[in-house]
Amino acid sequence: MSDNKDKVESIRRWCDVIWSQGDVQTMDELLDPNFSFVLAFMHTDTLEAFKKLVAYNRTVFENLTYKCNDAVADGLKGACWWTMTSRHVGEWRHIPGSNKLVSIEGVTFFWFSEEGKFTKAIVENDVLGLMRQIGGVTLPYEPK
């Protein structure tokens, strides 16, 4: 799987199958065993730790759906701009389930092995926007 078209398809499956469905077989197929996943507030360093993170997020956020708005790949790198929608039903980052519908956008940057497996993903997203939607933070200038 060395061509960019195949990598873009893997990136789309990242959103549609891994995150939106929690499909473990697809994780095993597409991710390196030492896969590294990085967010501003946490990271995982193995495929098994990432699987636990996905399973946890899928219980905290009901009907968790990631839509890939656009994806590109070039050689051993790729990127995806995505939109996440869900209902916040469980405790996340010490915030009890709010039962609120939430939506954020973000971008994920990917690195691939020579064999075409994901080796690393770094996410930049609107975590502050998500926290505001679930009542986890208010800004000083927002009316109460």
C-alpha positions in Angstrom: 0.0 0.0 0.0 2.5 2.6 -1.1 0.4 4.8 -3.3 -1.2 8.0 -2.1 -4.7 7.0 -3.2 -4.5 4.0 -0.9 -3.3 6.1 2.0 -6.2 8.6 1.5 -8.6 5.6 1.6 -6.9 4.4 4.8 -7.4 7.9 6.3 -11.1 7.9 5.3 -11.4 4.4 7.0 -9.8 6.0 10.1 -12.8 8.3 10.4 -15.5 6.0 9.1 -14.6 2.6 10.5 -12.1 3.1 13.3 -13.6 6.1 15.1 -17.2 6.0 13.9 -17.6 2.2 14.3 -14.8 1.3 16.8 -13.8 -1.6 14.5 -10.9 -3.4 16.2 -10.1 -5.6 13.1 -9.6 -2.4 11.0 -7.3 -1.0 13.7 -5.2 -4.2 13.6 -5.1 -4.0 9.8 -4.2 -0.3 9.5 -2.2 0.6 12.6 1.3 -0.4 13.5 1.7 -2.2 16.9 3.7 0.7 18.2 1.2 3.3 16.9 1.5 6.6 18.6 -1.6 8.9 19.1 -1.1 12.4 20.3 -3.6 15.0 21.6 -2.8 18.2 23.3 -3.9 16.7 26.7 -2.8 13.1 26.3 -1.1 10.5 24.2 -0.9 6.7 23.7 2.2 4.8 22.5 0.8 1.4 21.5 -2.0 0.0 19.4 -3.5 -1.6 22.5 -3.6 1.7 24.4 -5.2 3.4 21.4 -7.9 0.6 21.2 -8.8 1.3 24.9 -9.0 5.0 24.2 -11.4 4.5 21.2 -13.6 2.1 23.2 -13.7 4.6 26.1 -14.6 7.5 23.9 -17.3 5.5 22.2 -19.0 4.9 25.6 -18.7 8.5 26.8 -19.9 9.9 23.4 -23.0 8.2 22.2 -23.3 7.7 18.4 -19.8 9.0 18.0 -19.4 9.9 14.3 -16.3 11.3 12.5 -16.9 12.7 9.0 -13.8 13.1 6.8 -14.3 16.4 5.1 -11.1 16.2 3.2 -8.0 14.0 3.1 -4.6 14.2 1.4 -1.5 12.0 1.4 2.0 12.5 0.0 4.6 9.8 0.5 4.8 8.8 4.1 2.6 11.6 5.4 -1.1 12.5 5.3 -3.8 14.7 6.8 -7.5 14.8 7.3 -9.9 17.6 8.2 -12.9 16.1 10.0 -16.1 16.9 11.9 -17.1 15.0 15.0 -20.7 14.8 16.2 -22.1 12.9 19.2 -24.1 13.1 22.4 -22.1 13.5 25.6 -23.5 10.8 27.9 -20.6 9.8 30.2 -17.9 11.4 32.3 -15.2 12.9 30.2 -12.2 14.9 31.6 -14.0 15.0 34.9 -17.2 16.4 33.4 -20.3 14.3 34.0 -22.4 13.3 31.1 -24.4 16.3 30.0 -26.7 14.6 27.4 -25.9 17.4 25.1 -25.4 17.1 21.3 -21.9 18.2 20.5 -19.9 18.9 17.4 -16.3 20.0 16.8 -13.9 20.1 13.9 -10.3 19.2 13.8 -7.4 18.0 11.7 -5.3 14.9 12.1 -1.7 14.6 10.7 -0.6 11.1 9.9 2.7 9.3 9.4 2.9 5.9 7.6 5.4 3.1 7.6 6.9 1.9 4.3 4.2 -0.9 4.3 1.4 1.8 4.5 0.4 1.3 8.2 -0.2 4.3 10.4 2.7 4.8 12.8 1.7 8.1 14.3 -1.3 10.5 14.4 -1.2 14.0 15.9 -4.6 15.7 16.4 -5.4 19.4 16.6 -9.0 20.0 17.5 -11.4 22.4 19.2 -11.2 20.8 22.6 -12.1 24.2 24.3 -15.3 24.3 22.1 -16.2 20.8 23.2 -15.6 21.7 26.8 -17.8 24.7 26.4 -20.6 22.6 24.8 -20.7 20.1 27.7 -20.5 22.8 30.4 -16.9 22.0 31.4 -15.7 25.6 31.0 -17.1 29.0 30.5 -15.2 32.0 29.2 -15.0 35.2 31.3 -16.9 37.2 28.8 -19.7 34.7 28.2 -23.1 35.6 29.8 -24.3 33.0 32.4 
